[in-house]
Structures are given as structure tokens and as C-alpha cells.
């Protein structure tokens, strides 16, 4: 049986064929599911669509500009911001086309419009989306993609990621998940 989240994913899918989002989004979604299970006071009807749709705006940023717009040595903050603003617009259109709850849509759009550039979390829902998004980077797949993308050695990248955990995540559970994922990535 298909869920509303499956329908959202299908509508978002054409926006995933850049920046390896076809790999990133399903893994980030799984982390969001695990985090929501641990924090039941969060609203899955906000967190799940937000994590599915959070990076659809990268499709509006030319690929040659993307690599400088994120990561440890990001210099193109304008393109990073563009992906958030455009992503919020696209997410709003996708959710409206599915008749998604308007109040929940407003919160989802607000989360997306600032999920990378905003340093603080607006709510638990926002914190879980931010954490699920970042957790991808600590997985074996994320490490393999990013060390090549950022042109650094894999061991160096693993060591660098280890230094980010405590200041990077909003929730204690995400920090545990990051340590576990990074340990798995380091054992390969």
C-alpha cells in the first residue's frame, strides 16, 4: 500500500538526479524515520516530507556551481541559499498538488528554506530534519561520495568528520547514530 510519503517521493524524484540526491535522500529519510521513532513528540507528517523534499532546489543550481556551495570548504553561499529558496518553492508546489495539509506545508517549507544556512533549529521537527540530512555524510556511502567530491583522502575525511559530531548535531540520538555510522565507515 502506497503512503502519502511515497507520493511525495515520486513527485520529487525528477529533482533528485543531481548531486547524487537519488542516493542521499533515501538514506537521510531512513535516519529521519529512526530519529522520529526515538523522539515521538516530533511530527512525522512534517519531518518525513521535509526530509524527502529538502534538497529538491539543487536542481535549480548549475552543477558546476554546486560543489562550492556546500561542504567544509564552501565558498558559494549564494548558490547554497538558492537551493533552499527554490527548494521551498518546489516543495510547496509538490505538497499543494497532493492536497497536503496547508499548516503542515507552511512548516515544511519554512524548514526547507534555511535547512543548511540557518545555524539554529526552529523546532524539534527542524532539528530532526537537519540531523537526518547531516547523518548521511557519516555513513560509508556518504564518506565514499564526499571524500572524492571534496578531493581529500578518505582517512583524512573520516578524521575530519569525527571532529564535527559534537558541534554538528542537535540531538543526542543523532550524535550516537553519527558515531556508529562513522565507525562502520572507518572499518571498511
Phi, psi and omega in degrees: 000129180281144178254172175298328180291326174296319179294319177298314180302315181299319179290330181277339187310319179299341180270356185271353186273043173212150175060020182058034178291339175295336176267315184297311188297313179299324179289317177298321178299317179296320175297320178299318178299316180293320180293317179296324177296326181279331180242076186296346177286347175288159181258104180301331180288352173253313184296313185294311176297323181296318181288326177295321188262355191301330184248015180298335181291344177299335179298338182268000180252125179306137185304325181292344179263344187297314187297335178272359185258358179208169178096181187293336182243032182299136178234344185256076182291334178296316179291323177299315180294321178303317181296328178287312183297311180293323178298320178297318179296312181298316180300316179301317179294317180298312182295320177297320181296338179261002180069030182292150180310127186294321180293317178294321178300318179301317179292320178300313181298320178296319179297312182297320181281073180137007185296336176256321186276332181281123185282332181257160176265136181282337185195174174299319179303314179297316180301318181291323176294313179301314181295315180298320179299310183290329183302328178309320185298339185266352180282161176306317180295314180298317178298315181297320179291310189288326181292329176286314181302319183266003175056049175231157178297149182299315180296319177299316181297319177299314180297319180297314179300321180300329181282345183274336194307307187295325181265355190266325188255151181271328186249148178298322181295321178296322177298318177297315180298320180296315179299317180295313180297319181292322176298319178295318179296322181289339181274358181264000000 
